[in-house]
Amino acid sequence: MKYSIVSKYFLGLFLALSFGAQVGATEMDAKSQATFDTVMAFMGAVGTGDMTAATALMADDMVWQNEGDTAMPWIGPWNGKEEILKFLPIFGENFQTTAWENTDAFAFGDTVAVFGNMNGITKHSGKEIGAFTFALRAKVRDGKVVLWNWFEDSYAVSQAYHAK
């Protein structure tokens, strides 16, 4: 199954994360590398709209956490694979990424962290958010993503979402 709306957002995200995958990859132990590879494969699948592959990389009990203004329809947590698969198109319909830059990305054991800068437009208002920083913490268990914990300037995103 494919979601073209989600693809537009995640393609830029995937390309940025792919670049980050090269950072320090030769210095990781086998478990860290496998974790990193799983997270990058998940992002690649979502980024290209290949939800069959993305679904295969999601644990049934995966949690997608994004805190912020609950008036924005993509704020979670989203618990479980089925709920996340319902959420992803909603996010794609409401947010358009216009800039993405990873500044750091690494893995240790079962955890991947990515830090960077981005910008976007909330489709609710059509307003640009303005440059802001983000951080992502993802966890992998048995080759499947179990946690996707997203951190951003939720105040700036909320202000753009509610702008008149």
N, C-alpha and C positions, 0 to 999 in steps of 0.2 A: 504494500500500500504506500502511496506517496502523498505528501502534503506540500504543495508548491509554496504556500504562504510561509510555512515554517522554513522551507528551504532557503528563501531569500535572506532571512535573518541568520540562519546557521551556516550558510556557505561562507560568509565573511568570517564568522566565528571559527569555523573549521580551518580555513586558510591561515588565520592568525595562530591558532593552536598548533597547526602542522609545523609552522615555523618554530614555535616554541619547543616542539618535540625534539628538535636537534640540540637544544641547549643542555649540555651536561649529560647527554644520553650515554656516553661511553664511561661515565663515572658511576653509574647506577649498578646496584647488585641485581641479581636475576628477578627477585620478587618486585623490587621497585620498577624495573624496566617493564615487567609484565603488567603491572598496575598502570603505568604510564601509557603503554600500548593499548590497553583496554579502553581507557578514557579517550585517547585520540581516535580509536576506531569508532567509539560511540559518537563522538562529535562529527566524525566524517560521515557516518551513516545519517545522522540527523541533518547535517549540513547539505547533503545531496538529496534529502527527501526520501532516503531509503529506510522507511520505518520498519520494514521487515528485519533488516540487519540491526537497527537500533533496538528494536524490541528484543531481539535475541541476546543483546548485551545488557539488558536491564534485569536486575533481580526482581522477583515477584513483589518483594517488600521494599522496593526502592523508594526513597524519599527525595523529593525535589523541593528544596526550601528557598524561598525568596521573600524576605520580610519587607514591609513597607505599608503604604497607604492601602487599606483593604478595599477602597473604592475602585482601585485599579484591578481589572479582572484577572491579571496574571499573578497576583500575590498569593503565595501558598501559606502553609505547606500543602503539597500534593503527595498523598500517601498511596503507594502501590502502583504497579505498572499500569493497570487499567485507568486509574485516575490521571496519571501523568499523560497517557496517550490522548485523553480527552482535553487536557490542559494545553498541550503544545500548539494545536491550531488556534486556540483562543489567544495565546501569546503572539503568534505570528500575525494575526489579524489586527493587533493593537499596538505593535511596536515595530519600528523599522530602524535597523542599525545603519548609521551613515559613516561611522568611523570606528576602527578597531585597531589597537596596537597592544600586543603583549610586550611587557617589559621583563618579566621573569616567569619561568615555569620549571617545576621540578617535582620529583616523586620521591617518597621515602616509605618503604613498606607498602601498606595498603592505601596510602593517601597521595593524592596529586594536588598541587597548588599552582594556580596561575594568577598573575597580577598584571594589570595593564590600564590603559586609557581607552575611553570610547566616547561616542556621541550617538544620538538617535533622535527620532521623531516619534512622539506619541500620536497615533492616528486619531485618537479621540478629539484632540484639539488641533492637530496639524502643526503643533509647535515643536521646535527644536529644543532639546534639553540643554545643550551646551556641554562642553568637554567635562568628563568626570572620570574618576578612577573606579576600578572594579577589582574584586578578588573572587576566586572560585576555589572551593575545597571540595574535592570529590573523593569518595572511598570505593574500593573494589573488594568484593568477597567472592572467592571461587570463580574468578574470571568474569564477574558481572558487576555492573555499577549498582551500588546500594545507597549512595548518598551523593546528591548534587546540591551543594550549599553555596548559593550565590549572594555576594555582597556588592552593593553599589550605593551611589549617593541617592538614596530613596527620596530624600527631600527634594532634590532638583528634579527628579523624574516625576514626582507628584505635582510639583509646581507647573511643569510643562503640561502634564496630563489635564490639569484643571484650568489652564489658561483660557482666557476668552478671546 
